[in-house]
């Protein structure tokens, strides 16, 4: 199977634990159904998500997220074929701390607009290495 990956950032609207649990629950159900795996790094001021799987399913998921009113200012940073899955064992890995990505001040100062694809990929490479990983 060919693997396609997409990485986006968005800013949460109405972020709290119950909204996050709902997003993760639904994401895991849809991802298992669609053969998508990935990871979500989140805080009250940012969602940073890696999705991987069949191209049509990943693109449809990105479109669904873009239309979701819980996500503001969504920006697609990476959208490309990949050699292999990075998060193949997780329907949706969740990092609840995310203390090592941009600070809230950096985000407020426009870090998401300046972010390079390499920078966002590097966050997930670090996550995959075990820093802050929670397989909730």
KOLPADREN-876661 format. One line per field, with one value per residue: x, y, z of N, C-alpha, C, CB in turn; residue in three letters. Coordinates in nm, 3 decimals. Glycine has a CB too. Example, Ala and Ser with C-alpha at 12.3 -4.5 7.8 and 13.67 -1.06 7.14 Angstrom:
REM KOLPADREN-876661
npx: (1.319 / 1.285);
npy: (-0.569 / -0.225);
npz: (0.780 / 0.708);
capx: (1.230 / 1.367);
capy: (-0.450 / -0.106);
capz: (0.780 / 0.714);
cpx: (1.320 / 1.290);
cpy: (-0.330 / 0.003);
cpz: (0.780 / 0.787);
cbpx: (1.131 / 1.408);
cbpy: (-0.447 / -0.060);
cbpz: (0.905 / 0.572);
aa: (Ala / Ser);
END
This chain:
REM KOLPADREN-876661
npx: (0.085 / 0.055 / 0.186 / 0.077 / 0.137 / 0.027 / 0.065 / -0.059 / -0.127 / -0.343 / -0.551 / -0.709 / -1.061 / -1.251 / -1.122 / -1.098 / -1.070 / -1.280 / -1.362 / -1.124 / -1.100 / -1.324 / -1.256 / -1.026 / -1.137 / -1.323 / -1.147 / -0.979 / -1.160 / -1.248 / -0.996 / -0.906 / -1.097 / -1.038 / -0.777 / -0.579 / -0.305 / -0.130 / -0.029 / -0.098 / -0.016 / -0.087 / -0.209 / -0.372 / -0.349 / -0.277 / -0.309 / -0.120 / -0.083 / -0.009 / -0.086 / -0.118 / -0.142 / -0.358 / -0.369 / -0.615 / -0.781 / -0.641 / -0.639 / -0.918 / -0.968 / -0.818 / -0.965 / -1.209 / -1.134 / -1.056 / -1.302 / -1.418 / -1.546 / -1.409 / -1.150 / -0.935 / -0.783 / -0.641 / -0.352 / -0.186 / 0.109 / 0.268 / 0.220 / 0.239 / 0.378 / 0.507 / 0.779 / 0.736 / 0.524 / 0.533 / 0.403 / 0.271 / 0.169 / -0.026 / -0.359 / -0.411 / -0.174 / -0.118 / 0.018 / 0.011 / 0.155 / 0.353 / 0.559 / 0.788 / 0.755 / 0.672 / 0.653 / 0.369 / 0.393 / 0.557 / 0.385 / 0.178 / 0.326 / 0.347 / 0.473 / 0.363 / 0.306 / 0.559 / 0.675 / 0.865 / 0.836 / 1.029 / 1.077 / 0.831 / 0.812 / 1.034 / 0.946 / 0.773 / 0.944 / 1.099 / 0.898 / 0.833 / 1.061 / 1.020 / 0.995 / 0.783 / 0.569 / 0.246 / 0.031 / -0.245);
npy: (-0.119 / 0.219 / 0.501 / 0.804 / 1.122 / 1.383 / 1.688 / 1.914 / 2.231 / 2.382 / 2.612 / 2.560 / 2.590 / 2.660 / 2.480 / 2.212 / 1.945 / 1.757 / 1.811 / 1.751 / 1.475 / 1.381 / 1.446 / 1.284 / 1.027 / 1.002 / 1.045 / 0.821 / 0.613 / 0.670 / 0.670 / 0.405 / 0.272 / 0.379 / 0.313 / 0.484 / 0.617 / 0.794 / 1.094 / 1.324 / 1.630 / 1.844 / 2.140 / 2.394 / 2.603 / 2.508 / 2.265 / 2.013 / 1.798 / 1.477 / 1.282 / 0.969 / 0.738 / 0.580 / 0.785 / 0.906 / 0.875 / 1.013 / 1.272 / 1.320 / 1.315 / 1.537 / 1.737 / 1.710 / 1.783 / 2.048 / 2.161 / 2.150 / 2.322 / 2.338 / 2.383 / 2.642 / 2.867 / 2.676 / 2.527 / 2.367 / 2.200 / 1.995 / 1.775 / 1.495 / 1.205 / 0.924 / 0.719 / 0.519 / 0.433 / 0.630 / 0.623 / 0.377 / 0.192 / 0.317 / 0.429 / 0.688 / 0.853 / 1.036 / 1.328 / 1.480 / 1.678 / 1.833 / 2.020 / 2.091 / 2.199 / 2.490 / 2.784 / 2.932 / 3.208 / 3.226 / 3.115 / 3.306 / 3.511 / 3.447 / 3.207 / 2.980 / 3.062 / 3.100 / 2.852 / 2.580 / 2.294 / 2.103 / 2.170 / 2.111 / 1.837 / 1.751 / 1.781 / 1.564 / 1.352 / 1.366 / 1.314 / 1.053 / 0.931 / 0.901 / 1.110 / 1.250 / 1.079 / 0.946 / 0.685 / 0.702);
npz: (0.000 / -0.083 / 0.092 / 0.220 / 0.356 / 0.574 / 0.739 / 0.967 / 1.124 / 1.363 / 1.542 / 1.844 / 1.906 / 2.172 / 2.347 / 2.570 / 2.813 / 2.768 / 2.505 / 2.371 / 2.435 / 2.296 / 2.031 / 1.999 / 2.038 / 1.825 / 1.610 / 1.633 / 1.581 / 1.313 / 1.187 / 1.225 / 1.073 / 0.820 / 0.766 / 0.852 / 1.030 / 1.293 / 1.473 / 1.738 / 1.862 / 2.118 / 2.278 / 2.471 / 2.294 / 2.042 / 1.783 / 1.646 / 1.400 / 1.263 / 0.994 / 0.829 / 0.561 / 0.316 / 0.028 / -0.066 / 0.157 / 0.358 / 0.252 / 0.251 / 0.524 / 0.611 / 0.480 / 0.614 / 0.874 / 0.827 / 0.781 / 1.027 / 1.298 / 1.535 / 1.488 / 1.417 / 1.185 / 1.024 / 0.890 / 0.633 / 0.640 / 0.538 / 0.273 / 0.114 / -0.061 / 0.126 / 0.236 / 0.425 / 0.704 / 0.999 / 1.241 / 1.260 / 1.445 / 1.593 / 1.604 / 1.667 / 1.813 / 2.110 / 2.241 / 2.532 / 2.665 / 2.517 / 2.557 / 2.431 / 2.183 / 1.985 / 2.189 / 2.361 / 2.327 / 2.101 / 1.910 / 1.916 / 1.811 / 1.543 / 1.464 / 1.342 / 1.084 / 0.984 / 0.999 / 0.876 / 0.656 / 0.731 / 0.997 / 1.127 / 1.076 / 1.221 / 1.489 / 1.514 / 1.463 / 1.688 / 1.879 / 1.807 / 1.886 / 2.154 / 2.338 / 2.564 / 2.500 / 2.489 / 2.474 / 2.490);
capx: (0.000 / 0.126 / 0.163 / 0.073 / 0.132 / -0.012 / 0.087 / -0.121 / -0.147 / -0.461 / -0.567 / -0.834 / -1.169 / -1.323 / -1.043 / -1.098 / -1.044 / -1.389 / -1.354 / -1.009 / -1.135 / -1.417 / -1.179 / -0.941 / -1.221 / -1.374 / -1.032 / -0.933 / -1.259 / -1.237 / -0.864 / -0.903 / -1.181 / -0.981 / -0.637 / -0.495 / -0.237 / -0.073 / -0.001 / -0.150 / 0.047 / -0.184 / -0.222 / -0.487 / -0.330 / -0.233 / -0.311 / -0.019 / -0.120 / 0.052 / -0.175 / -0.054 / -0.224 / -0.393 / -0.379 / -0.753 / -0.835 / -0.573 / -0.692 / -1.056 / -0.959 / -0.773 / -1.079 / -1.308 / -1.080 / -1.060 / -1.441 / -1.459 / -1.538 / -1.323 / -1.016 / -0.924 / -0.657 / -0.572 / -0.247 / -0.126 / 0.253 / 0.324 / 0.123 / 0.329 / 0.400 / 0.608 / 0.838 / 0.678 / 0.453 / 0.612 / 0.320 / 0.187 / 0.107 / -0.125 / -0.466 / -0.381 / -0.090 / -0.148 / 0.116 / -0.062 / 0.239 / 0.400 / 0.633 / 0.909 / 0.725 / 0.670 / 0.589 / 0.250 / 0.436 / 0.603 / 0.266 / 0.114 / 0.413 / 0.346 / 0.558 / 0.297 / 0.320 / 0.699 / 0.722 / 0.903 / 0.801 / 1.133 / 1.059 / 0.718 / 0.849 / 1.128 / 0.871 / 0.721 / 1.058 / 1.131 / 0.789 / 0.847 / 1.173 / 0.975 / 0.981 / 0.646 / 0.473 / 0.135 / -0.051 / -0.379);
capy: (0.000 / 0.346 / 0.581 / 0.948 / 1.188 / 1.524 / 1.747 / 2.047 / 2.297 / 2.466 / 2.665 / 2.509 / 2.678 / 2.598 / 2.367 / 2.161 / 1.801 / 1.679 / 1.829 / 1.674 / 1.332 / 1.355 / 1.449 / 1.165 / 0.909 / 0.998 / 1.028 / 0.682 / 0.529 / 0.696 / 0.630 / 0.259 / 0.237 / 0.425 / 0.272 / 0.600 / 0.623 / 0.926 / 1.147 / 1.456 / 1.709 / 1.952 / 2.221 / 2.482 / 2.702 / 2.450 / 2.126 / 1.981 / 1.659 / 1.398 / 1.177 / 0.889 / 0.628 / 0.593 / 0.927 / 0.955 / 0.879 / 1.121 / 1.400 / 1.335 / 1.348 / 1.676 / 1.821 / 1.704 / 1.864 / 2.189 / 2.207 / 2.136 / 2.454 / 2.334 / 2.414 / 2.775 / 2.899 / 2.554 / 2.543 / 2.241 / 2.221 / 1.886 / 1.693 / 1.428 / 1.061 / 0.888 / 0.586 / 0.424 / 0.495 / 0.658 / 0.594 / 0.267 / 0.114 / 0.398 / 0.497 / 0.830 / 0.877 / 1.167 / 1.385 / 1.584 / 1.782 / 1.919 / 2.132 / 2.115 / 2.264 / 2.636 / 2.840 / 3.011 / 3.340 / 3.209 / 3.098 / 3.438 / 3.593 / 3.407 / 3.091 / 2.886 / 3.116 / 3.088 / 2.714 / 2.507 / 2.152 / 2.031 / 2.198 / 2.036 / 1.695 / 1.728 / 1.762 / 1.428 / 1.261 / 1.367 / 1.244 / 0.911 / 0.883 / 0.871 / 1.226 / 1.292 / 0.993 / 0.885 / 0.608 / 0.705);
capz: (0.000 / -0.083 / 0.211 / 0.199 / 0.486 / 0.582 / 0.871 / 0.973 / 1.253 / 1.376 / 1.676 / 1.897 / 1.946 / 2.282 / 2.393 / 2.707 / 2.814 / 2.709 / 2.360 / 2.326 / 2.441 / 2.186 / 1.906 / 1.994 / 2.024 / 1.687 / 1.520 / 1.639 / 1.512 / 1.169 / 1.138 / 1.218 / 0.959 / 0.694 / 0.751 / 0.881 / 1.158 / 1.311 / 1.606 / 1.766 / 1.968 / 2.141 / 2.399 / 2.460 / 2.188 / 1.915 / 1.741 / 1.546 / 1.374 / 1.155 / 0.944 / 0.726 / 0.513 / 0.174 / -0.007 / -0.072 / 0.293 / 0.430 / 0.199 / 0.298 / 0.667 / 0.620 / 0.441 / 0.723 / 0.984 / 0.784 / 0.791 / 1.167 / 1.362 / 1.653 / 1.438 / 1.357 / 1.117 / 0.986 / 0.788 / 0.591 / 0.628 / 0.459 / 0.202 / 0.020 / -0.043 / 0.224 / 0.215 / 0.521 / 0.815 / 1.118 / 1.358 / 1.216 / 1.553 / 1.664 / 1.529 / 1.692 / 1.930 / 2.167 / 2.332 / 2.604 / 2.724 / 2.408 / 2.614 / 2.353 / 2.055 / 1.999 / 2.309 / 2.328 / 2.279 / 1.963 / 1.826 / 1.907 / 1.728 / 1.403 / 1.436 / 1.251 / 0.948 / 0.944 / 1.015 / 0.755 / 0.663 / 0.806 / 1.139 / 1.181 / 1.072 / 1.331 / 1.613 / 1.517 / 1.475 / 1.831 / 1.947 / 1.776 / 1.965 / 2.290 / 2.425 / 2.593 / 2.432 / 2.563 / 2.381 / 2.551);
cpx: (0.089 / 0.088 / 0.172 / 0.068 / 0.093 / 0.012 / 0.026 / -0.111 / -0.282 / -0.465 / -0.705 / -0.934 / -1.247 / -1.253 / -1.067 / -1.083 / -1.155 / -1.390 / -1.238 / -1.038 / -1.228 / -1.346 / -1.096 / -1.022 / -1.271 / -1.260 / -0.986 / -1.031 / -1.247 / -1.104 / -0.853 / -0.984 / -1.111 / -0.835 / -0.539 / -0.432 / -0.178 / -0.051 / -0.058 / -0.074 / -0.048 / -0.167 / -0.345 / -0.473 / -0.290 / -0.271 / -0.203 / -0.037 / -0.052 / -0.048 / -0.102 / -0.144 / -0.250 / -0.421 / -0.522 / -0.813 / -0.772 / -0.627 / -0.836 / -1.058 / -0.917 / -0.889 / -1.185 / -1.262 / -1.088 / -1.202 / -1.495 / -1.440 / -1.460 / -1.177 / -1.018 / -0.787 / -0.575 / -0.471 / -0.187 / 0.022 / 0.320 / 0.209 / 0.199 / 0.332 / 0.511 / 0.658 / 0.771 / 0.603 / 0.550 / 0.535 / 0.224 / 0.117 / 0.000 / -0.231 / -0.451 / -0.305 / -0.118 / -0.036 / 0.047 / 0.024 / 0.286 / 0.476 / 0.754 / 0.880 / 0.724 / 0.604 / 0.460 / 0.286 / 0.484 / 0.486 / 0.195 / 0.195 / 0.425 / 0.432 / 0.494 / 0.308 / 0.461 / 0.752 / 0.754 / 0.855 / 0.902 / 1.116 / 0.943 / 0.744 / 0.940 / 1.057 / 0.823 / 0.831 / 1.098 / 1.024 / 0.803 / 0.962 / 1.139 / 0.957 / 0.835 / 0.540 / 0.370 / 0.048 / -0.194 / -0.484);
cpy: (0.125 / 0.426 / 0.728 / 1.010 / 1.334 / 1.569 / 1.887 / 2.101 / 2.368 / 2.516 / 2.622 / 2.620 / 2.604 / 2.476 / 2.337 / 2.009 / 1.719 / 1.693 / 1.746 / 1.524 / 1.294 / 1.351 / 1.322 / 1.038 / 0.895 / 0.976 / 0.884 / 0.588 / 0.546 / 0.646 / 0.479 / 0.212 / 0.266 / 0.386 / 0.386 / 0.582 / 0.763 / 0.964 / 1.288 / 1.515 / 1.825 / 2.017 / 2.309 / 2.580 / 2.642 / 2.303 / 2.114 / 1.833 / 1.603 / 1.290 / 1.102 / 0.773 / 0.643 / 0.740 / 0.979 / 0.968 / 0.992 / 1.256 / 1.424 / 1.372 / 1.493 / 1.771 / 1.824 / 1.790 / 2.013 / 2.246 / 2.205 / 2.270 / 2.454 / 2.366 / 2.550 / 2.788 / 2.774 / 2.583 / 2.406 / 2.267 / 2.118 / 1.808 / 1.623 / 1.278 / 1.038 / 0.747 / 0.480 / 0.503 / 0.519 / 0.617 / 0.478 / 0.189 / 0.192 / 0.451 / 0.647 / 0.840 / 1.019 / 1.209 / 1.500 / 1.697 / 1.882 / 2.041 / 2.171 / 2.166 / 2.415 / 2.678 / 2.911 / 3.149 / 3.333 / 3.192 / 3.231 / 3.532 / 3.548 / 3.287 / 2.994 / 2.932 / 3.098 / 2.945 / 2.650 / 2.363 / 2.072 / 2.050 / 2.116 / 1.885 / 1.663 / 1.710 / 1.618 / 1.323 / 1.252 / 1.291 / 1.093 / 0.850 / 0.860 / 0.990 / 1.262 / 1.202 / 0.938 / 0.814 / 0.596 / 0.659);
cpz: (0.000 / 0.041 / 0.173 / 0.338 / 0.471 / 0.725 / 0.869 / 1.115 / 1.247 / 1.519 / 1.726 / 1.928 / 2.053 / 2.337 / 2.540 / 2.698 / 2.748 / 2.557 / 2.305 / 2.328 / 2.327 / 2.052 / 1.893 / 1.972 / 1.880 / 1.589 / 1.518 / 1.568 / 1.360 / 1.113 / 1.127 / 1.097 / 0.827 / 0.672 / 0.771 / 1.019 / 1.173 / 1.454 / 1.616 / 1.884 / 1.994 / 2.277 / 2.378 / 2.343 / 2.052 / 1.904 / 1.635 / 1.520 / 1.251 / 1.120 / 0.834 / 0.689 / 0.365 / 0.140 / -0.006 / 0.068 / 0.375 / 0.383 / 0.247 / 0.446 / 0.686 / 0.584 / 0.551 / 0.841 / 0.950 / 0.797 / 0.935 / 1.239 / 1.494 / 1.617 / 1.371 / 1.290 / 1.084 / 0.875 / 0.760 / 0.564 / 0.539 / 0.398 / 0.090 / 0.041 / 0.058 / 0.195 / 0.303 / 0.627 / 0.931 / 1.245 / 1.331 / 1.325 / 1.630 / 1.568 / 1.547 / 1.823 / 1.979 / 2.261 / 2.405 / 2.657 / 2.619 / 2.459 / 2.530 / 2.212 / 2.078 / 2.130 / 2.267 / 2.274 / 2.134 / 1.867 / 1.807 / 1.817 / 1.583 / 1.366 / 1.337 / 1.106 / 0.895 / 0.945 / 0.880 / 0.768 / 0.746 / 0.957 / 1.197 / 1.178 / 1.190 / 1.465 / 1.625 / 1.523 / 1.622 / 1.911 / 1.927 / 1.855 / 2.111 / 2.380 / 2.443 / 2.536 / 2.530 / 2.462 / 2.435 / 2.452);
cbpx: (-0.096 / 0.095 / 0.264 / -0.050 / 0.268 / -0.162 / 0.240 / -0.269 / -0.031 / -0.593 / -0.550 / -0.807 / -1.261 / -1.461 / -0.895 / -1.230 / -1.025 / -1.524 / -1.336 / -0.887 / -1.201 / -1.525 / -1.087 / -0.861 / -1.341 / -1.449 / -0.917 / -0.915 / -1.403 / -1.253 / -0.755 / -0.960 / -1.313 / -0.992 / -0.616 / -0.577 / -0.124 / -0.160 / 0.151 / -0.303 / 0.194 / -0.324 / -0.091 / -0.507 / -0.225 / -0.082 / -0.455 / 0.130 / -0.270 / 0.194 / -0.311 / 0.085 / -0.356 / -0.516 / -0.318 / -0.839 / -0.813 / -0.419 / -0.688 / -1.135 / -0.861 / -0.651 / -1.142 / -1.330 / -0.933 / -1.012 / -1.530 / -1.378 / -1.677 / -1.331 / -0.965 / -0.944 / -0.575 / -0.672 / -0.137 / -0.198 / 0.317 / 0.416 / 0.002 / 0.470 / 0.435 / 0.553 / 0.988 / 0.788 / 0.334 / 0.648 / 0.241 / 0.268 / 0.212 / -0.057 / -0.607 / -0.512 / 0.063 / -0.284 / 0.245 / -0.135 / 0.360 / 0.283 / 0.677 / 0.989 / 0.588 / 0.597 / 0.685 / 0.161 / 0.549 / 0.699 / 0.169 / 0.098 / 0.546 / 0.390 / 0.589 / 0.151 / 0.281 / 0.784 / 0.616 / 1.057 / 0.791 / 1.272 / 1.033 / 0.590 / 0.918 / 1.227 / 0.751 / 0.633 / 1.178 / 1.142 / 0.650 / 0.870 / 1.286 / 1.069 / 1.059 / 0.625 / 0.544 / 0.053 / 0.010 / -0.412);
cbpy: (0.000 / 0.426 / 0.546 / 0.993 / 1.178 / 1.546 / 1.752 / 2.041 / 2.397 / 2.388 / 2.821 / 2.430 / 2.718 / 2.559 / 2.392 / 2.202 / 1.753 / 1.723 / 1.979 / 1.705 / 1.298 / 1.461 / 1.575 / 1.152 / 0.917 / 1.128 / 1.120 / 0.637 / 0.566 / 0.846 / 0.684 / 0.197 / 0.313 / 0.573 / 0.213 / 0.733 / 0.512 / 1.026 / 1.146 / 1.451 / 1.759 / 1.898 / 2.308 / 2.559 / 2.800 / 2.467 / 2.080 / 2.017 / 1.647 / 1.337 / 1.237 / 0.838 / 0.622 / 0.505 / 0.951 / 0.862 / 0.744 / 1.114 / 1.400 / 1.205 / 1.254 / 1.701 / 1.770 / 1.558 / 1.824 / 2.202 / 2.121 / 2.023 / 2.506 / 2.196 / 2.304 / 2.887 / 2.994 / 2.446 / 2.644 / 2.182 / 2.217 / 1.794 / 1.779 / 1.485 / 0.994 / 0.898 / 0.590 / 0.333 / 0.407 / 0.808 / 0.719 / 0.175 / 0.068 / 0.514 / 0.449 / 0.916 / 0.857 / 1.166 / 1.435 / 1.522 / 1.719 / 1.963 / 2.098 / 1.989 / 2.214 / 2.700 / 2.938 / 3.025 / 3.397 / 3.089 / 2.994 / 3.501 / 3.598 / 3.519 / 3.017 / 2.870 / 3.263 / 3.173 / 2.631 / 2.513 / 2.093 / 2.080 / 2.348 / 2.068 / 1.660 / 1.844 / 1.860 / 1.403 / 1.309 / 1.512 / 1.293 / 0.890 / 0.980 / 0.780 / 1.346 / 1.428 / 0.880 / 0.992 / 0.467 / 0.847);
cbpz: (0.123 / -0.212 / 0.324 / 0.110 / 0.557 / 0.539 / 0.909 / 0.928 / 1.285 / 1.338 / 1.679 / 2.022 / 1.824 / 2.237 / 2.369 / 2.784 / 2.955 / 2.768 / 2.323 / 2.413 / 2.577 / 2.183 / 1.900 / 2.122 / 2.120 / 1.653 / 1.563 / 1.785 / 1.558 / 1.140 / 1.231 / 1.349 / 0.965 / 0.686 / 0.615 / 0.874 / 1.168 / 1.247 / 1.635 / 1.796 / 1.929 / 2.129 / 2.429 / 2.589 / 2.230 / 1.898 / 1.686 / 1.595 / 1.359 / 1.198 / 0.892 / 0.774 / 0.590 / 0.140 / -0.143 / -0.157 / 0.364 / 0.409 / 0.044 / 0.276 / 0.738 / 0.527 / 0.309 / 0.768 / 1.014 / 0.639 / 0.702 / 1.238 / 1.386 / 1.721 / 1.339 / 1.464 / 1.203 / 0.941 / 0.835 / 0.465 / 0.765 / 0.546 / 0.146 / 0.032 / -0.178 / 0.369 / 0.243 / 0.586 / 0.862 / 1.124 / 1.399 / 1.138 / 1.648 / 1.736 / 1.576 / 1.697 / 1.896 / 2.242 / 2.256 / 2.716 / 2.793 / 2.324 / 2.754 / 2.345 / 1.995 / 1.881 / 2.384 / 2.451 / 2.370 / 1.952 / 1.888 / 2.047 / 1.788 / 1.321 / 1.564 / 1.289 / 0.945 / 1.034 / 1.089 / 0.732 / 0.522 / 0.763 / 1.161 / 1.102 / 0.937 / 1.340 / 1.619 / 1.396 / 1.387 / 1.883 / 1.895 / 1.625 / 1.956 / 2.351 / 2.369 / 2.543 / 2.361 / 2.643 / 2.357 / 2.602);
aa: (Unk / Unk / Unk / Unk / Unk / Unk / Unk / Unk / Unk / Unk / Unk / Unk / Unk / Unk / Unk / Unk / Unk / Unk / Unk / Unk / Unk / Unk / Unk / Unk / Unk / Unk / Unk / Unk / Unk / Unk / Unk / Unk / Unk / Unk / Unk / Unk / Unk / Unk / Unk / Unk / Unk / Unk / Unk / Unk / Unk / Unk / Unk / Unk / Unk / Unk / Unk / Unk / Unk / Unk / Unk / Unk / Unk / Unk / Unk / Unk / Unk / Unk / Unk / Unk / Unk / Unk / Unk / Unk / Unk / Unk / Unk / Unk / Unk / Unk / Unk / Unk / Unk / Unk / Unk / Unk / Unk / Unk / Unk / Unk / Unk / Unk / Unk / Unk / Unk / Unk / Unk / Unk / Unk / Unk / Unk / Unk / Unk / Unk / Unk / Unk / Unk / Unk / Unk / Unk / Unk / Unk / Unk / Unk / Unk / Unk / Unk / Unk / Unk / Unk / Unk / Unk / Unk / Unk / Unk / Unk / Unk / Unk / Unk / Unk / Unk / Unk / Unk / Unk / Unk / Unk / Unk / Unk / Unk / Unk / Unk / Unk);
END
